Amino acid sequence: MTGARQHYPWVFHLLCIAPTFVMVVGFWLVFNTETSLESHFQAFRDPRRDLTRVIEFVTDHGAVLFYAIYVNILLSGLKQARTRRFFICFLVAFAVTLITVFIFKGVVGRARPFLDPGFDHWSWGDDYDSFPSGHTTEALSCALPLAWWFGRRRLALLFGVYAALIAFTRIYLGVHFMTDILGGVAMASFAGYFSWWLFTRVPAPRTVNQSRYIADDSVL
């Protein structure tokens, strides 16, 4: 792949992260501060235990849908070198990103919203690992490679909306600040780009069918 086809498909990237970004900006415009947003959701969720249990299920198991898509891609194209390469590149980028997030959480040591504001650097404690949001990173790190792999704007936006739903559950449950979510978006953006960078630097057999994005520049 040469020329323009080597450029990272930012259109799919931006469509994928847009829902989460718009959600955070919307919350900020309405509530002005992160503490007021947390107070609002605490008052909202306390009398709504059934809804909160549903939200907890989504936050704990929501990313499973992304994993199922990856497994389906792998199984359906197991005999294709290009598909196997995509899967491996995703796994490498995903692992590197999650390790980076783990390091950041401990080094920053930001207190969860339900605690008094503060930091406990180099702690790696459960109550002081708010920044960045690991769930947001996980969801978008899965969504972004899928966005450029399928090469369809609507799918990229759909993956982004689902990832934003997972990010929302973290705010609703009072375990992350809005800036934690944005930190997760930044980390996942690295994963999305890094997976593509790895993928485009491993030669692909010319006999293997190309994805819509690589085969058809018109989608850009």
Secondary structure, 3 states (H helix, E strand, C coil): CCHHHHCCCHHHHHHHHHHHHHHHHHHHHHHCCHHHHHHHHHHHHCCCHHHHHHHHHHHHHCCHHHHHHHHHHHHHCCCCHHHHHHHHHHHHHHHHHHHHHHHHHHHHCECCCCCCCCECCCCCCHHHCCCCCHHHHHHHHHHHHHHHHHCCHHHHHHHHHHHHHHHHHHHHCCCCCHHHHHHHHHHHHHHHHHHHHHHHCCCCCCCCCCCHHHHCHHHC
